[in-house]
Amino acid sequence: MGKLQGKVAVVTGGTAGIGLAVAKLFVAEGAYVFITGRREKELYEAVKEIGDNVTGVQGDVADLADLDRLYRTVEANGRIDIVFANAGLGEFVPLEDITEEHFEKIFNINVKGALFTVQKALPLLNDGGSIILTGSVAGAKGTSGFTVYGASKAAVRNFVRGWTVELKDRRIRSNVLSPGPIATPLTDSQPPDTIATIASTIPMGRLGESGEVAKAALFLASDDSSFVTGIELFVDGGRAQI
């Protein structure tokens, strides 16, 4: 029997990379998963790749009407045990070039999106459930040109501190999962010297894999972490630890 047998999970940003790897592993461990994505083609392909026990709902987490539509779909099928607020966006922009548009784009998706993904899930979330937010090493380490993104992930980290206290009577656990540099289709498109430079900042000497992050998400979603709440779990090869 899988570690999530009979559980229901929502995974935002579930069409590629970490989100897709998590959705696949959750299903393999017995969960029924609802995934979201902004692009219809990629969403369809992800649902097809996952196979059984999955429903795709197109939408943007920064659009509250889209989140309402997501949870109407979920509600028609029952309740939720796990919310993995994973959808996010990052852009390298030097301080002198930051615009209001850039700031609003990053914070609308990474902060507003995470907040309302969780808030709107609460009426459907079973007591004893698990909330997982995707953070980043950028929330703990300074990176030139990545300050707005880093600030958005620092905000995400603080959400779970408050929610750990606020939701304790319902025994709902809230944690942040913070990856370091991960090999994804986006990073794979970078020049080899760029990837080598990134890898040189990681004590383990390589980029992580989406499947490695998914295993950490499974830990936080399952009863294996029944006494774990309010933490930031780094899956970063030591990047933020030195």
Number of C-alpha atoms within 10 A of each C-alpha: 7 12 17 22 15 14 20 26 28 29 25 31 26 29 28 19 19 25 27 25 21 26 32 24 19 29 23 17 18 17 23 21 28 24 25 30 24 18 12 15 11 15 24 16 14 23 24 13 12 19 12 13 16 21 21 24 23 22 23 20 30 23 14 16 11 17 24 17 14 25 21 12 15 21 14 8 10 11 18 25 23 28 25 29 26 25 26 22 14 17 13 15 17 12 12 7 10 14 11 8 8 17 15 14 16 23 22 19 20 28 25 18 24 25 18 18 27 19 11 15 23 18 12 14 23 17 16 17 23 25 27 25 27 24 28 27 24 23 22 17 15 13 13 11 16 17 22 23 26 23 19 25 27 19 16 23 24 14 19 23 17 12 17 19 15 12 16 14 10 12 17 23 27 27 28 28 23 24 25 21 24 23 17 15 10 10 14 11 10 10 9 11 9 11 17 13 10 14 19 14 17 20 14 13 14 18 21 20 19 20 18 16 23 23 16 17 27 19 14 27 27 20 15 11 13 16 8 13 23 19 17 21 17 20 24 24 20 15 22 21 12 8
